[in-house]
Amino acid sequence: MFANDLAPFPTDWLPAFERRLAKGDLMGAEVAYIRGMRMNAMARLPTFVLRAAMSMILTGEHRKEAFDLLPTLPVEFRMVLALVPRAERYESLACEVLLMSGGKSPASFDGPLAALMAAVPQIERRDFPCFDHGSPIFGDLEPIAEALRNFLSVKRSTPMEASGAAS
């Protein structure tokens, strides 16, 4: 569907999502989002089952937070798609990059991750096989924090040092 190798998500679900938002059907919009983005195995459930499951999962403050964010998604997604460059743009990146991914993240992330791995010269990838896209919000943050601490604790040269300009 995308000509851009870094397009991070499908968009064919956005019109149905926006219709549900316009009708005030926030749970329907949440379900359209989960199914459209193919977020996890739950996205394959029949709509009525997913809707019932999400009604039980999203409760209290989590529900309020999720529903408050839903109206921001269409604008955010369109902005991201408008700004997404091609992978070649990152070939001259002069800093070291940590790319983290979850083994249970949507399959639509695979292409952009592979394109970045191929394009970015100084990239380190850290995979978390048991994590999905929502794990940093709802899961155990310690493995992610540890990966960040390890990455950031290594003395790295600045772009100026790497080019010899700092001498």
C-alpha positions as CSV (number, residue, x, y, z in Angstrom):
1,M,0.0,0.0,0.0
2,F,2.9,2.4,0.7
3,A,5.6,3.6,-1.7
4,N,7.7,4.6,1.3
5,D,9.8,1.9,2.9
6,L,9.5,3.5,6.3
7,A,5.7,4.0,6.4
8,P,5.1,2.6,9.9
9,F,1.5,1.6,9.7
10,P,-1.4,0.8,7.4
11,T,-4.0,3.5,6.9
12,D,-6.9,1.8,5.2
13,W,-8.7,1.7,8.6
14,L,-8.7,5.4,9.2
15,P,-12.0,6.3,7.5
16,A,-14.0,3.7,9.5
17,F,-12.2,4.9,12.7
18,E,-13.1,8.6,12.0
19,R,-16.8,7.6,11.3
20,R,-17.0,6.0,14.7
21,L,-15.4,8.9,16.4
22,A,-17.8,11.3,14.7
23,K,-20.7,9.2,16.0
24,G,-19.2,9.3,19.5
25,D,-18.7,5.5,19.4
26,L,-15.3,5.6,21.3
27,M,-15.2,1.8,21.9
28,G,-15.9,1.2,18.2
29,A,-13.1,3.6,17.3
30,E,-10.8,1.8,19.7
31,V,-11.7,-1.5,18.1
32,A,-11.2,-0.1,14.6
33,Y,-7.8,1.2,15.7
34,I,-6.6,-2.1,17.1
35,R,-7.9,-4.1,14.1
36,G,-6.6,-1.6,11.6
37,M,-3.1,-1.3,13.1
38,R,-3.0,-5.1,13.6
39,M,-1.6,-4.3,17.1
40,N,-1.5,-7.9,18.4
41,A,-3.3,-11.3,18.2
42,M,-6.5,-9.7,19.6
43,A,-6.8,-7.8,16.3
44,R,-7.8,-11.1,14.6
45,L,-10.8,-11.6,16.9
46,P,-14.3,-10.9,15.5
47,T,-15.3,-7.3,16.1
48,F,-18.0,-8.1,18.6
49,V,-15.6,-10.3,20.6
50,L,-12.8,-7.7,20.5
51,R,-15.3,-5.0,21.5
52,A,-16.4,-7.0,24.6
53,A,-12.8,-7.9,25.5
54,M,-11.7,-4.3,25.3
55,S,-14.7,-3.2,27.4
56,M,-13.3,-5.5,30.1
57,I,-9.6,-4.6,29.6
58,L,-10.0,-0.8,29.3
59,T,-11.4,0.3,32.6
60,G,-11.0,3.2,34.9
61,E,-8.1,5.6,34.3
62,H,-6.7,3.4,31.4
63,R,-10.1,3.7,29.6
64,K,-10.3,7.5,30.1
65,E,-6.7,8.0,28.9
66,A,-7.2,5.8,25.8
67,F,-10.5,7.5,24.9
68,D,-9.0,10.9,25.4
69,L,-6.2,10.1,23.0
70,L,-8.4,8.6,20.2
71,P,-9.4,12.0,18.6
72,T,-5.7,12.9,18.2
73,L,-4.8,9.8,16.2
74,P,-6.0,10.7,12.7
75,V,-4.1,14.1,12.7
76,E,-1.0,12.5,14.2
77,F,-1.0,9.6,11.7
78,R,-1.4,11.9,8.8
79,M,1.4,14.1,10.1
80,V,3.7,11.2,10.5
81,L,3.0,9.9,7.0
82,A,3.7,13.3,5.6
83,L,7.0,13.5,7.4
84,V,8.2,10.0,6.9
85,P,11.4,10.1,4.8
86,R,12.8,7.2,2.8
87,A,15.4,5.1,4.6
88,E,18.2,6.5,2.4
89,R,17.9,9.8,4.3
90,Y,19.5,8.1,7.4
91,E,22.6,6.8,5.6
92,S,24.6,9.8,6.7
93,L,23.4,9.8,10.3
94,A,26.5,10.5,12.4
95,C,25.3,9.4,15.8
96,E,24.9,5.9,17.2
97,V,21.3,4.7,17.3
98,L,19.5,2.2,19.5
99,L,16.6,0.6,17.8
100,M,14.3,-1.3,20.1
101,S,11.5,-3.6,18.9
102,G,9.1,-6.1,20.4
103,G,8.8,-9.6,19.0
104,K,5.0,-9.4,19.3
105,S,4.7,-5.9,17.6
106,P,2.5,-5.5,14.6
107,A,3.9,-7.1,11.4
108,S,3.7,-3.7,9.7
109,F,6.7,-2.7,11.8
110,D,9.0,-5.4,10.2
111,G,9.6,-3.5,6.9
112,P,10.5,-0.2,8.5
113,L,12.8,-1.9,11.1
114,A,14.6,-3.8,8.4
115,A,15.0,-0.6,6.2
116,L,16.4,1.3,9.2
117,M,18.8,-1.5,10.1
118,A,20.1,-1.5,6.5
119,A,20.3,2.3,6.2
120,V,21.7,3.6,9.5
121,P,25.5,3.2,9.7
122,Q,25.8,3.0,13.5
123,I,22.8,1.2,14.7
124,E,22.3,-1.3,17.4
125,R,19.1,-3.3,17.6
126,R,17.6,-4.7,20.8
127,D,14.7,-7.1,20.4
128,F,12.4,-8.0,23.2
129,P,10.7,-11.2,22.0
130,C,8.0,-11.2,24.6
131,F,7.0,-7.6,24.2
132,D,4.3,-6.1,21.9
133,H,3.8,-2.5,21.0
134,G,1.9,-1.7,24.2
135,S,4.5,-3.3,26.6
136,P,6.2,-0.1,27.5
137,I,2.8,1.2,28.7
138,F,1.3,-1.9,30.3
139,G,4.3,-4.2,30.8
140,D,7.5,-4.5,32.7
141,L,9.6,-1.5,32.0
142,E,12.8,-2.9,33.5
143,P,14.2,-4.7,30.4
144,I,13.6,-1.5,28.3
145,A,15.2,0.7,31.0
146,E,18.2,-1.7,31.3
147,A,18.7,-1.7,27.5
148,L,18.6,2.2,27.5
149,R,21.0,2.4,30.5
150,N,23.5,0.0,28.8
151,F,23.3,1.9,25.5
152,L,23.7,5.3,27.2
153,S,26.4,4.3,29.6
154,V,28.9,3.5,26.8
155,K,31.2,6.4,26.0
156,R,30.3,7.4,22.5
157,S,32.0,10.0,20.3
158,T,30.1,13.0,19.3
159,P,29.5,13.7,15.6
160,M,32.2,16.4,15.8
161,E,34.7,14.0,17.4
162,A,33.9,11.3,14.9
163,S,34.7,13.7,12.0
164,G,37.9,14.9,13.7
165,A,36.6,18.5,13.9
166,A,36.8,18.6,17.7
167,S,40.7,18.4,17.7
